Amino acid sequence: MKKAVGFACSLILGVSAIRSSARAQRPDKEAVSVDLLITNATIVTMDGERSIIENGQIAVRGDSIYALGSGPLFPKGTEAKQTIDAKGALVLPGFVNGHTHVPMTLLRGLHDDVTLDDWLRKYIFPAEAKNVTEDFVRWGTRLAAAEQIHSGVTTFADMYYFEDAVAEETKAAGMRGVLGETFIDFPAPDNKTNAAMLEYTEKFLKRWQGDPLIHAAAAPHSIYTCSARTLQDSAALARKYHAPILIHAAEMKKELDDSLKQNGLTPVQYLEKLGVLGPDVVAAHCIFVDEKDRKILAGRQVGCVHNPSSNMMLASGVAPVIEERAAGIAVGLGTDGPAGSNNDLDLMEEMDLAAKLQKITKMDPRALGAKSVVEMATIEGARALHMEKEIGSLEVGKKGDIILISLDEPNAVPMYDIYAQLAYALKASDVETVVIGGRIVMRDKKLLTLNEPEILAKAHEYGKKVGASLK
């Protein structure tokens, strides 16, 4: 870890007037043994008071935070199996990517600059039918894991096919995932009938119950690709196993218009009528939602995930994030799939765009501030996934999902406000070290759980294969 900006950190905290040495959460005064000790840290906790701790320490035992606070936490004789000197860095909870389709890294840039409906039906669905196999999904997931870890993402929510393979690769990479097997009303790459989808998903949900990293889910794609029965059957299966439900909702104007014409209801109202909505649902996009819809989503405790890059790239629309948050809806951030609808998995970019998109839409630079979008990438993202008791902030008892972001870069100095720096100046490439569940998965920008050269070579191979299949 580079040391050049230690003085700058002290100055920043003084200017920001955000300190919390008095809120140190300390263990017993006797010497203890911990698995990981992070020292000299500027800790951006994202706890309930949004405390920032200067000259802090974080101790991790097993997969959870054992203690954190300002100054030395332990007496002499305390042992740490691993230590990280965080001087010259910001220490945050890992970022939460609330919506994506990770194997689509291997379709990155396949066909851009078209509408969502054309992109899906004319390009992506045909390309997937020709190319997506379990092996494709494994390598795409490995590539996505490498990209996300490099950018500070520790938890992601995914919807795709062969999701059991996605789960295996996610766990092998040491990442945390809410992983949904897709239901869709046409033959998919992994399951050709609805009965097969139900059978596969039930086995998937059973297999991963109780896993510390993997939360298996059911993922009915949308109201425009799933019948009422498919939507209800998939939701019922998820609830049988107390599993999450992931779905695209109110993403495009055509979806709204078709639903009003066919169902006499908005997409949110239609899902409510079918009994799909509830506190186990994570709804991606939520663009075309009116006041009545927002009341339904808030009342049912549905988590929403805003995907600014995707919505802008596909010209789908602008989600009413400010109104959704005001209604009491937990709104997280997502990259969406890394093909056509975004092309990368950089959640720090989503923070920047989320704030600026609301500002220009409202014609008000105060519309959505830096602190709010950092919340959406961390604790609010965890709330949207219904996981705020486990992740999203650095607090004793929560999972040890921790990232270190370097302040020793030209774009990182000077710094007068930590949240503004995170939202508008720091980049994914500034992430240096990533810890997930107490396990160091990247240190000093070197991946420790993935063979990056092998993954990149395989991605090049798949690029040639996919390109050839479409000629």
N, C-alpha and C positions, 0 to 999 in steps of 0.2 A: 504494500500500500504506500502510495506517495505521501510525503509529509508537508508539502509546500504551503498548504492553506490552513494550518491550525489556527493562526491568528485571525484569519478571515472568518472562521466559524464563530469565534467568540464575539467578534464585532457584529456579525449578522444577527446573532441571538439578542444582543443588546439593542440593536436598532428595531428588531421585530417586537421586542418586549414580550417574548413568549418563552418563559422558563418554567421548569418544573422539578427542581431538585428536591423540594419538600414532599413530592408525591412518590418518592422512591418506594418500591415494594421490595422489602428485604426478607431474606430467609432467617433462620435461627442464627445466633451469633457464633455458634460453633463451626469449626472447619468442616467443609463438606466436599463432595466430589461431584463435578458436573461434566457433561459431555462436551459442551462448547461454551466458551466465554468470549464475548465480543467486548473490547475495551476502547476507551478514548472516542466514544461514539457521540455524534449529534443525532439523537433518536427522535424521529418524527413518528410519534406513537399512533396517531389517528384514533386514540381512545375517546371516551365520551366528552372529555374536556379539550380534546385536540392538543394535549400536552406535548411540548417539545423539551427534551432533556439534554442539557449540555454536559459534556464530559461524562457521558453515561456508560453504563455497562449492562449487558444482557447475558444472562446465564440460561442455558438450555439443558434440560435433563430428559433423556429419551426423545420424544418427538414434540415436547411442549416447553414453553417458557417457564422457567423456575423462579427467576427473579430479574428485576430490572430497576435501574435507578441511577442517580447521580453519584459519582465518586466511587471509591472501592466498596463493593458490596459484601466482601467476605474477609474474615480475619486471615492471618498468616496460617499456612498449612493447608489451605484449600487447593485442591487439584483440579485441573481442567484437562481433559484428554486432547482437546484442540483449542487453540486460541486464534483470534483474528484482531489485529490492531486496526481500528476503523478511523484513525486520525486522517483528516483530509477527505472525509466522505460523509454523505447523508445516509442514515440507516432507516429504512422504512419497512412496513409490512409488504410482502410480495404483492404484485399487481394481480388483479382478477380479470381475466378475459372472459366476459360473460356470454359470448356467443361466437362460435366459429364452426368450421368444417375442416378439421386439420389435414386429412389426407389430400385435400385439394391443393396443397402446396405443389403437387406434381402436375397440376393443371394451371399453374401460375402463368398469367398472360396469354392463355389459350385464345381468347377472343374478347376484346374489350370494346368499349364505346358503343354499346347497344342497350336497348331497354331490358329491364329485368325479365319480362315475359319472353322476349326473343332470346335473351341470353340463356335462360333455362331450357326452353323447349327446342330451339334450333341448334344450340351448340353444346351446352353442358350435359343435358340428359343423353344425347347421342354419344358424346365422347365417353361418358361414364359407362354406357352400355357396352362399348367396345373395349374398354381398358381396365375398368375397376375390378380387381381380384383381391383376394386376401393379402397376397404378397404386395400388391400396389398400395394397399391401405397401411401395411406395416411400414414400408419405406417412407410413405408420405407422412405418417405419424412421427417417425424418427426425425425427419427433416423439420417438421413443425415444432417438435420438442426442442430441438437445437435452437431454432430461431426464437422461440418464446423464452427459453431460459436466458439466452443472450440479452433479451430485452427486459428482463426482470419479472416476467409472468411466472407465477408459481402455481396458480389454479386456473383452469379453463373449463368452459362448458362446450361440449361438442355434440353435433348431430351428423351422423353419417351411416354408412353401411359397414358390415363386418365389425361392429362396434366392440365385440369381444376381443378382436385383435388390437383395436385402438387401446383398449383397457390394458392389455398385456404390455404393449409398448410404452404406454404412459407410465405404468408402474415401474417398468425396467429403467426408464429415464429418471425416476424419482419424483415425478410431478404429481400434482393433485388434480383430479378431473371429475367433473359431472358429465357423464358420457351417455348420450342417448342413442339407442338403436332406432333408425328411421322407419316410420310407417308411411307408405305412399300407395296410392291406388293404381299402380301399374307395376309390371315385373321389375324388380330392383336387381342390382348386381348380385346381392347375396340371397334374397328370398323372392321367389316368383309369384307367390300368392299371399293373400292376407292371412290364411291359416298358417303358412310357413313363417310369416313375420311374427305372429303371436307365439308360436312354438319356440322360435329362436330367441325372442326377447324374454320369454319366461325363463328359459335356461340361463340367459345372460344375467337377469336380475337375481336369480337364485345364487349363481356362482359368486357374485361379488358382494353379497350382503355382509356387512360388518367389516369390510376392508378399510384400513386406515387412510388409504389414498384415493380409492376408486369409489365413486357414488354412481352406480348404474341407474340409468333412467330410460323411460320410454319417450320417443320423440315423434309424435304425429307431425308430419311436415307442415301442413297448413290447411285452411279450410278450402283452398282451391285445388288441392291435390289429394284430399282425403274426404271420403263420404262421411255423413253423420255417423254411420255405424262404425267406421274405422276410427273416427275420433273418440267415440264413446268406448269402444272395445279397448283401445290402447290406454285410455285414461283409467279404465276399470282395472286393467292388468297392473298398471303402475301402483294403483292404490292398494291392490291386494298385497303387494310387497313393500308398501310404505316408501315407494321410490318417487323421485322427481319426475315431472312431466315437462318436456321442452317443446316449444312450438313457435313457428313464425306467426305473427299476428298483426293485422292492419299495416302491412308493409308497403302496399302500393295502391294508387287510386283505382286501378282496374279491379283489385280485390274488393275495395269498398263498393264500387259501383255494381259489380256482379252480385255481391251479397245483398245489397239493398234490393236489387231486381229479383233475385231468386228466393231470398229468405225474408225480405221485408225488414231486415235488421242489419245493423252494422256488424262487422266481423266479431267485435268484442261481445255485442249483445247476442249474437248467434252462438258463440261458444258458451255464454252464460246459460242460454236456453237449453243447450245440450248437456249441461251439468259438468262441463270440462274444467271450468275455472275454479281455483282454490289456492290455499296457501302452500301447495306443493308445485305450483306452475311457475315456469320461467318463460316469459313471452318476449321474443326478440322483435325489435323495431318499434312497434306501438306508435306509428306515425299518425295514422288517420283515426284518432280517438277524440271524441267530443267530450263535453263536460259529463254527460251521462255515462259514457264509457269509462271515464276516469274514476267516477264514483264507484262503478262496479269493480274495477281493477283494485282500487284501494280497499273496498269492503271485503273483497275476496283474498286480499293480501297477496295478490299476484306480483311477482318481481318482473320488472321490465328492463330490457337491455337496449341501450341506445348505441347505434352503429354509424357514427357520422361519416366516416370515409365511404362506406358502402352506400349509404343513402345519397351522398353527393355524387359519387361516381356513376350510379345508376339513375340519377335524377329522380329518385323515388319520392322525395319530399323531405320536410324538416320535422322531426318529432317535437311535440310541445313539451320539451323537457322541463321547463320552468313551471308550467301548469301541472305537470305530472308530479313533480316534487312537492309543489304546494298542496296537492290533493292528498299527500301522504303515501304516495307510491314509492317504493324503493327502486331507484333507477341506477343501474350499473352501466358499464361501458363494454363494448365488444368490437372486435375487428371485423367480424363476419368472415366468410371464407376467403382464403388467400388466392382467389382466382376470379377475375372478372369483376367481382364486387368490392375488391380492395387491392389485392395482390401482395399484401404483407401482413404480419402479425404483430405490429408495433403498437402497443397500447399507449405509450407515451405520446405518439402522434395523435391518437384518438383524444387524449386529454386536451391537447392544443386545439384540435379542430372542433371539439364539442363546445368549448368556450366561445371560439370565434364565430361558429355557425349561429349560435343563439344571439350573439351580439349584433351581427349583421342583419339577421332576420327581424330582430326587435328594433333595430336602429338605435341601440342603447349599449354603450361599452360596459355598463354595469350589469347587464342582463344575467350572465352566468360567469362567476368569478373563478379565479385560479384555485382557491381553497375548495370550492364546490366540485370542480372536476377531479381534483386529487382525491376527494372523498369518493367520487363515483368510481374511481379506479381501485379503491381499496375497501373501506368499510361499507360504503353503500353498495358496491359491487358484491360484497359478501352477503349483504342483506337481500339483494335481488336474487341470489342463489339460495337464500334461506340457510346460510352457513355462517352468519355473523357471530354465533357462539364459539366457532372454531377458528375462524380466520378473519382477516381484514384489518386488524389492529394489533399492536404489540402490547400485550397485557399478560400478566401472570395467569397461567392456566391455558392460554390459547396456544395453538400450534406454532412451532418454531419455524414459520415461513418468513424469512428475513432477506432483504436485499441491501446491498451497499452500492451507492451511486457516487462516482468520483466527482470531486469538486476541483480537480487539478487539470482542467482542460480550458482552452481558450474561450469556449462558449459558456463556461461555468462561473466566470469571475468578471467583475465583482458581483456580489449578491447582497441585496438589501431585504428581500422577502423570500422566505424559503418556498412557499406555495407558488408564488409567481415564477420562481426559478424552475421548479418542477414542471409547471404547466407550459411554460413558454420558451425556456432556454435549454434545459438539459435534454439530452437525447438518449435513445435506447442504447447507443454505443457507449454511453458513459457508465452503464451498469458494469460493475467489476466482479462482484461476488454474489452468489445466490445460495441460500440455505432453504431447504424444504423439509419440514418435519424434523428439524435438527440435523439433517444430513447436508453436507456441503456438496452441491451438484455442479457449481462453477466457482472457481477461485482465480482471481486475477485474470478474468476473461478466458480461462481455459476450462472447457467442459470436462467433467470428471466421470459422467455416467453414460456418455455417448461417444461413439467413434466418428468424429466430425468428418475427417477426410473420406472415410468409406461412405458415409451418408451423401456427401456432395457428389462423389463419383457415381453413385447409384442414381441420384437425381438427374444427372446428365444423361445417363442411359435411358431412363424413363422418358425424358424429354424427346429424345430421338424416336422412341417407340410410339409415343402418343402422336407426335407430328406425322409419322408415316401412316398411322391408322386413319387419319383424316383426309388423306390425299385421294 
